[in-house]
């Protein structure tokens, strides 16, 4: 399970204020993805997607595996990030192997080693603004030693 800390929520709010500008520095997006993996208990990877007024999406990720998941969602028009941008509401996948929504995304996320996902909207006056996706890697099972 991914838990969002107050410190991380404050950082997200700071980045959301950057969205009021016409251009968002790539460094700010990279900083947010790095902070997400450090400040969110259970989070092992993070991505930020920003919808620009021109219709262009800007994307930054802390893990290369997220780039494929990002493309899959937007090429197929389905996934928790697309839903968050569309409705400006959080989306959550507790278990990528059991979730029935977004089957292509969940299969790909599970295959990439991710167990769960939480996507939070970056809220501003502009619609849609952006989203932060936090993913947790599947815990590796360690074989038990026999006594």
C-alpha positions in Angstrom: 0.0 0.0 0.0 1.3 3.5 -0.8 0.9 6.2 1.8 1.3 9.9 0.9 3.1 12.0 3.5 2.3 15.6 4.4 5.8 16.6 3.2 5.2 15.1 -0.2 1.7 16.7 -0.5 3.3 20.1 0.1 5.8 19.4 -2.7 3.0 18.4 -5.0 1.2 21.7 -4.2 4.4 23.6 -5.0 4.7 21.9 -8.4 1.0 22.5 -9.1 1.7 26.2 -8.7 4.3 25.9 -11.5 1.5 24.7 -13.8 0.0 28.2 -13.7 2.8 29.2 -16.0 2.9 28.5 -19.7 6.2 26.5 -19.5 7.2 24.0 -16.8 10.9 23.5 -16.3 11.9 19.8 -16.8 14.0 20.1 -13.7 10.9 20.7 -11.6 9.2 17.5 -13.0 12.3 15.5 -12.4 12.6 16.8 -8.9 9.0 15.8 -8.1 9.5 12.3 -9.4 12.6 11.9 -7.3 10.9 13.3 -4.2 8.0 10.9 -4.7 10.1 7.9 -4.4 11.9 9.3 -1.4 9.0 10.8 0.5 6.1 8.4 -0.2 6.2 5.3 2.0 5.8 2.2 -0.3 6.5 4.2 -3.5 9.3 2.8 -5.6 8.7 4.7 -8.8 6.9 7.9 -9.8 5.9 9.7 -13.0 4.4 13.2 -13.6 2.2 14.0 -16.6 1.4 17.6 -17.4 -1.3 18.6 -19.9 -0.3 21.8 -21.6 -2.8 24.3 -23.0 -1.6 23.4 -26.5 -2.7 19.8 -26.0 0.8 18.5 -25.7 1.7 16.2 -22.8 4.9 16.6 -20.9 6.2 13.6 -19.0 8.9 12.8 -16.5 9.6 9.5 -14.7 11.9 8.2 -12.1 12.1 4.7 -13.7 12.4 3.7 -17.4 9.7 1.1 -17.1 7.1 3.9 -16.6 7.7 5.3 -20.1 6.1 2.1 -21.7 3.2 2.3 -19.2 2.7 6.0 -20.0 2.6 5.3 -23.8 0.3 2.4 -23.4 -2.3 4.5 -21.5 -2.3 7.4 -23.9 -2.1 5.3 -27.1 -5.0 3.1 -26.0 -6.8 5.9 -24.2 -7.1 3.9 -21.0 -5.4 3.8 -17.6 -5.4 5.5 -14.3 -3.4 8.5 -15.4 -5.8 9.2 -18.4 -8.7 8.9 -16.0 -7.1 11.3 -13.5 -6.5 13.8 -16.2 -10.0 13.4 -17.6 -11.9 13.7 -14.3 -9.3 15.6 -12.1 -9.8 12.9 -9.4 -7.4 10.4 -7.9 -7.3 6.8 -9.2 -6.0 3.8 -7.3 -5.0 0.3 -8.2 -4.4 -1.9 -5.1 -3.4 -5.0 -7.0 -2.4 -4.9 -10.7 -3.0 -8.6 -11.0 -6.6 -8.4 -9.7 -7.8 -5.0 -11.0 -10.5 -5.3 -13.7 -10.3 -1.6 -14.9 -7.7 -0.9 -17.5 -6.7 -4.5 -18.3 -3.9 -3.6 -20.7 -2.3 -1.2 -18.3 -2.6 -3.5 -15.4 -1.1 -6.5 -17.2 1.8 -4.4 -18.4 2.3 -2.9 -14.9 2.3 -6.4 -13.3 4.7 -7.7 -16.0 7.0 -4.7 -15.3 7.0 -5.7 -11.6 4.6 -3.2 -10.2 2.0 -4.3 -7.6 0.0 -1.2 -7.1 -0.5 2.4 -8.3 -1.9 5.6 -7.0 -2.5 8.6 -9.3 -3.1 12.0 -7.8 -4.3 15.1 -9.8 -2.2 18.3 -9.8 -5.1 20.7 -9.4 -5.0 24.2 -10.8 -7.5 26.5 -12.4 -6.6 25.0 -15.7 -8.3 21.7 -16.8 -6.8 19.3 -17.2 -3.6 20.2 -15.4 -1.5 17.2 -14.5 -1.1 14.1 -12.5 1.5 12.3 -10.3 1.6 8.5 -10.5 3.1 6.6 -7.7 3.9 2.9 -8.2 5.0 0.2 -5.8 7.1 -2.6 -6.9 6.0 -6.2 -6.2 7.8 -7.5 -3.2 10.3 -10.2 -4.1 9.5 -13.5 -2.3 12.4 -14.8 -0.4 12.4 -18.5 -0.1 12.2 -19.7 3.5 15.0 -21.7 4.9 14.1 -25.0 6.3 15.4 -25.7 9.8 
